[in-house]
């Protein structure tokens, strides 16, 4: 409203594993995008970055609905906020592409942090210190590895790349790739997932409500980790 650029530092999207994956998707290497499967980390802490990356790979489309269930049997508090132990969540973007997250005990859903499926192939991203990106057309037996030039989960230099993008956007009088709208799209999926657990049903977006449903369920006793009792 005040013509001030508001950005949110989801810096991992500047890593070559994700930039290269986006180029492959945009170039039609796996056909039309159908589903992004996520097994990296969790749904709220690292999940903020992981779900942002799903949005990045899908051209920043907003989600239309989210449905989820979670488990919280062992207390886990990070930065003063409760964090679930395991979650299974599904959402659909406005362009018909699906997101699927299976974390914690369910992270074995696929052998990659991100498994991206299209109408003519698939690609996967394994986020270790030296990340692996591979692509496989439909019908092919072998995966083709794509060189990510040493970029991994945390960098190097991801923060510096983020800063350069924000400065360039200001100088060019354009919206930054790190604009708040993209971060809101991500946050809606996360909080709608928790709201789905509270409602025991699908949540249609835009999301209404002002609390953190997960925190509220812990405070009310609906979620009671064993070692916090």
C-alpha positions in Angstrom: 0.0 0.0 0.0 2.9 2.4 0.7 4.9 1.4 -2.4 7.5 -0.4 -0.3 9.0 -3.6 -1.5 8.4 -6.4 1.0 10.4 -9.6 0.6 10.9 -12.9 2.5 14.2 -14.7 2.3 13.5 -18.1 0.9 17.1 -18.3 -0.3 17.3 -21.9 -1.3 15.4 -21.3 -4.5 18.6 -19.7 -5.9 20.5 -23.0 -5.6 21.4 -24.8 -8.8 19.5 -28.0 -7.9 16.3 -26.0 -8.0 17.2 -23.5 -10.8 18.2 -26.4 -13.0 15.1 -28.4 -12.2 13.0 -25.4 -13.1 14.7 -25.0 -16.4 14.1 -28.7 -17.2 10.4 -28.3 -16.3 10.0 -25.1 -18.3 11.8 -26.7 -21.2 9.3 -29.5 -21.3 11.7 -32.2 -20.4 9.1 -34.1 -18.3 6.0 -32.9 -20.2 3.3 -31.0 -18.3 3.8 -30.8 -14.6 1.4 -33.0 -12.6 2.7 -33.5 -9.0 5.5 -32.5 -6.7 6.2 -35.0 -3.9 8.1 -33.6 -0.8 9.8 -35.7 1.8 12.5 -33.3 3.0 12.5 -32.2 6.7 9.2 -31.3 8.2 6.2 -29.1 7.5 6.8 -25.9 9.4 10.5 -25.2 10.1 12.3 -26.5 7.0 8.9 -26.9 5.5 8.6 -23.2 5.0 11.5 -23.5 2.5 10.5 -26.8 1.1 6.9 -25.8 0.3 8.2 -22.5 -1.1 10.4 -24.5 -3.5 7.3 -26.5 -4.6 5.6 -23.2 -5.4 8.7 -22.0 -7.3 8.8 -25.1 -9.4 5.1 -24.5 -10.2 5.3 -20.9 -11.4 4.2 -19.5 -8.0 0.6 -20.6 -8.3 -1.5 -20.4 -5.2 -3.1 -23.5 -3.7 -6.9 -24.0 -3.7 -7.2 -26.5 -0.9 -5.2 -28.5 1.6 -6.0 -31.7 3.5 -3.6 -33.2 6.2 -3.1 -35.3 9.2 -0.1 -35.3 11.7 1.4 -37.1 14.6 2.9 -35.3 17.7 4.0 -37.9 20.2 7.4 -36.4 21.1 7.7 -32.8 22.1 9.7 -30.7 19.6 9.9 -27.0 20.1 11.9 -24.9 17.7 12.3 -21.1 18.0 9.6 -21.2 20.7 7.1 -22.9 18.4 5.8 -26.5 18.5 6.8 -28.6 15.5 5.0 -31.9 14.5 6.9 -35.2 14.3 5.2 -36.5 11.2 2.7 -35.2 8.7 1.0 -36.3 5.5 -0.5 -33.5 3.5 -1.9 -33.0 0.1 -2.9 -29.8 -1.7 -4.0 -28.7 -5.2 -2.7 -25.6 -6.9 -5.0 -23.4 -8.9 -3.5 -24.8 -12.2 -4.4 -28.4 -11.3 -0.9 -29.4 -10.1 -0.8 -31.4 -6.9 1.6 -31.1 -3.9 2.2 -34.0 -1.6 4.2 -33.9 1.7 5.2 -37.0 3.7 7.6 -36.2 6.5 9.0 -37.9 9.6 8.4 -41.6 9.6 6.7 -41.3 6.2 9.7 -39.7 4.5 10.5 -43.0 2.8 7.6 -42.3 0.4 10.2 -41.6 -2.2 14.0 -41.8 -2.3 14.5 -38.1 -2.9 13.7 -34.8 -1.1 11.7 -33.7 -4.1 10.2 -36.1 -6.7 8.6 -34.1 -9.5 6.3 -36.0 -11.9 5.1 -34.9 -15.3 3.1 -36.3 -18.2 6.3 -37.3 -20.1 8.9 -38.0 -17.3 10.1 -37.3 -13.8 12.9 -35.6 -12.0 14.2 -35.9 -8.4 16.3 -33.7 -6.2 18.3 -35.2 -3.4 19.4 -32.4 -1.0 22.6 -33.5 0.6 25.8 -31.4 1.0 26.5 -31.8 -2.7 23.0 -32.1 -4.1 21.9 -34.5 -6.8 19.5 -33.7 -9.6 18.4 -36.3 -12.0 15.8 -36.6 -14.8 14.2 -39.6 -16.5 11.8 -39.5 -19.5 8.9 -41.8 -19.4 9.9 -45.3 -20.5 13.6 -44.8 -19.9 15.4 -47.1 -17.4 18.3 -44.9 -16.5 18.3 -41.6 -14.7 20.4 -38.8 -16.2 22.4 -36.8 -13.6 22.5 -33.0 -14.0 25.6 -31.2 -12.7 24.8 -28.7 -9.9 28.4 -27.5 -9.6 28.7 -28.2 -5.9 25.5 -26.5 -4.7 23.8 -28.3 -1.8 21.1 -27.7 0.7 22.5 -24.6 2.3 24.7 -23.1 -0.4 27.2 -21.9 -0.9 26.3 -18.2 -1.2 22.5 -18.6 -1.3 22.0 -15.6 1.0 24.3 -13.5 -1.2 22.2 -14.5 -4.3 19.0 -13.5 -2.5 20.5 -10.1 -1.6 21.6 -9.6 -5.2 18.0 -10.4 -6.4 16.3 -8.0 -4.1 18.8 -5.1 -4.9 18.3 -5.8 -8.7 14.5 -5.7 -8.3 14.7 -2.4 -6.6 17.0 -0.9 -9.2 14.9 -2.3 -12.1 11.6 -1.2 -10.4 10.1 -4.6 -10.5 8.7 -7.1 -8.0 11.4 -9.4 -6.5 11.2 -13.1 -6.9 11.2 -13.1 -3.1 8.0 -11.0 -2.9 5.8 -11.4 0.1 3.0 -12.8 -2.1 5.0 -15.9 -2.7 5.7 -16.3 1.0 2.0 -15.9 1.7 1.1 -18.7 -0.7 3.5 -20.9 1.2 2.2 -19.9 4.6 -1.4 -20.6 3.6 -0.5 -24.2 2.7 1.3 -24.7 6.0 -1.4 -23.2 8.3 -4.2 -24.7 6.2 -2.5 -28.1 6.8 -2.7 -27.5 10.5 -6.2 -26.2 10.2 -7.2 -29.4 8.3 -5.9 -31.5 11.2 -8.0 -29.4 13.6 -11.2 -29.6 11.5 -10.6 -33.2 10.5 -11.4 -32.3 6.9 -10.3 -30.4 3.8 -9.6 -26.7 4.0 -10.5 -24.5 1.1 -8.4 -21.3 0.5 -8.1 -18.4 1.1 -7.6 -19.4 4.7 -9.6 -17.6 7.4 -8.4 -17.3 11.0 -5.7 -15.6 13.0 -4.2 -18.3 15.2 -1.7 -21.1 14.7 -4.0 -24.2 14.7 -1.2 -26.5 15.8 -0.2 -24.3 18.8 -3.9 -24.0 19.7 -4.3 -27.8 19.6 -1.3 -28.2 21.9 -2.6 -25.6 24.3 -6.1 -27.1 24.4 -4.8 -30.6 25.1 -6.0 -32.0 21.7 -2.3 -32.8 21.0 -0.3 -34.1 23.9 3.2 -35.3 23.3 4.2 -38.0 25.8 7.2 -36.3 27.3 5.3 -33.0 27.8 2.6 -34.6 29.9 
